[in-house]
Amino acid sequence: MPQKTNINNSNTAIKVFNIQKKAIKYSLLSTAVLFSPIFYLFYSKALFSKIQSRRFVMLA
């Protein structure tokens, strides 16, 4: 009998661990979604400045 309860305990532990993994994944996704516009703005600005500097180099 103790063996059976031990197996059940390990199963619940695995379930809890999987739930925690899912929660971490979703929290990371939500933060990525929240911060993606900011990152996109910074990235597009950087890209734009790079293109401008290349243009100036080509002109000069």
Secondary structure, DSSP 8 states (H G I E B T S, - for coil): -HHHHHHHHHHHHHHHHHHHHHHHHHHHHHHHHHHHHHHHHHHHHHHHHHHHHHHHHHH-
